[in-house]
Amino acid sequence: MEVRISEIRKEYTKGKLTQCVINDNPFRQFEEWLNEAIDSKEDEPTAMIVATVSVEGHPSTRTVLLKGLDNDKFIFFTNYESRKGRQLAKNPYISLSFVWHKLERQVHIEGRAEKCSGKVSDAYFANRPYKSKIGARISPQSRVINSRMEIMRAFVKEVFKLAGHEIKRPDNWGGFAVTPTRFEFWQGRENRLHDRIQYIPQKDGSWKQERLAP
Ligand SMILES: Cc1cc2nc3c(=O)[nH]c(=O)nc-3n(C[C@H](O)[C@H](O)[C@H](O)COP(=O)(O)O)c2cc1C
């Protein structure tokens, strides 16, 4: 059956977002929505699209898993020498987007990323499954490789090399902590008249809420 993609559409009717019900604090509002996404059995509720920008001003995106919200910073882990890692080293401005289709919701966050401390990255790395630790050590993430065989060989070699030893976090792998400077919460509504509320930080530490046109 041929599906015309221009005809794929649905009405969004599952909820609404008003300034009466939204939390004054965007972090608490985010936690509330994330918990609802987890409860609704959303696939990969912690998956977020991470956008970074090259020094030439060219944006790029990829999916990454949120691993914590510590002291109001969004934490994720990756290879510091990956494409995103190299871009963030030169330009720390970042954008994170969560989409929860079952709830017809999305959240956009803009901010600055900084590397987590070695202690934070070590603590997370220590809890990763053994094979993920090996993978992080041997994969030159985002670099061109000759074949899958090349990476499988490196994996097996590392397993033998480190047999019986503690698997340490490599220096080129760790966390980024994102400090938000803008939030937008989006709830799909009927007739494409969606609810959008943005939070902008104020000098006194509070967050100003504003409704945006859909
Ligand atoms: C659901 C999902 C979760 C992912 N989680 C991570 C992650 O937590 N960290 C990571 O480095 N890459 C993760 N990836 C892989 C990235 O999307 C990406 O391929 C990789 O980080 C290299 O990106 P870059 O070359 O733009 O730096 C995930 C991919 C998917 C689809």
The ligand as a MOL file (V3000), in Angstrom:
LIG
                    3D

  0  0  0     0  0            999 V3000
M  V30 BEGIN CTAB
M  V30 COUNTS 31 33 0 0 0
M  V30 BEGIN ATOM
M  V30 1 C 18.2020 6.2490 21.5780 0
M  V30 2 C 19.6560 6.6510 21.3980 0
M  V30 3 C 20.4260 6.9420 22.5100 0
M  V30 4 C 21.7530 7.3290 22.3760 0
M  V30 5 N 22.4680 7.6710 23.4930 0
M  V30 6 C 23.7340 8.1180 23.3640 0
M  V30 7 C 24.4420 8.5910 24.5110 0
M  V30 8 O 23.9310 8.6200 25.6460 0
M  V30 9 N 25.7270 9.0300 24.3170 0
M  V30 10 C 26.3140 9.0500 23.0840 0
M  V30 11 O 27.4760 9.4510 22.9790 0
M  V30 12 N 25.6500 8.6310 21.9840 0
M  V30 13 C 24.3720 8.1690 22.0860 0
M  V30 14 N 23.6940 7.7540 20.9680 0
M  V30 15 C 24.3880 7.7940 19.6570 0
M  V30 16 C 24.3590 9.2280 19.1130 0
M  V30 17 O 23.0940 9.5120 18.5440 0
M  V30 18 C 25.4640 9.5010 18.0710 0
M  V30 19 O 25.3990 8.5650 17.0260 0
M  V30 20 C 26.8590 9.4790 18.6670 0
M  V30 21 O 26.9090 10.0840 19.9490 0
M  V30 22 C 27.8560 10.2020 17.7500 0
M  V30 23 O 27.4110 11.5230 17.5310 0
M  V30 24 P 28.3340 12.6810 16.9160 0
M  V30 25 O 29.1650 12.0550 15.8260 0
M  V30 26 O 27.3860 13.7030 16.3910 0
M  V30 27 O 29.1880 13.2050 18.0380 0
M  V30 28 C 22.3470 7.3830 21.0780 0
M  V30 29 C 21.5580 7.0980 19.9510 0
M  V30 30 C 20.2310 6.7550 20.1210 0
M  V30 31 C 19.3970 6.4950 18.8950 0
M  V30 END ATOM
M  V30 BEGIN BOND
M  V30 1 1 1 2
M  V30 2 1 2 3
M  V30 3 2 2 30
M  V30 4 2 3 4
M  V30 5 1 4 5
M  V30 6 1 4 28
M  V30 7 2 5 6
M  V30 8 1 6 7
M  V30 9 1 6 13
M  V30 10 2 7 8
M  V30 11 1 7 9
M  V30 12 1 9 10
M  V30 13 2 10 11
M  V30 14 1 10 12
M  V30 15 2 12 13
M  V30 16 1 13 14
M  V30 17 1 14 15
M  V30 18 1 14 28
M  V30 19 1 15 16
M  V30 20 1 16 17
M  V30 21 1 16 18
M  V30 22 1 18 19
M  V30 23 1 18 20
M  V30 24 1 20 21
M  V30 25 1 20 22
M  V30 26 1 22 23
M  V30 27 1 23 24
M  V30 28 2 24 25
M  V30 29 1 24 26
M  V30 30 1 24 27
M  V30 31 2 28 29
M  V30 32 1 29 30
M  V30 33 1 30 31
M  V30 END BOND
M  V30 END CTAB
M  END
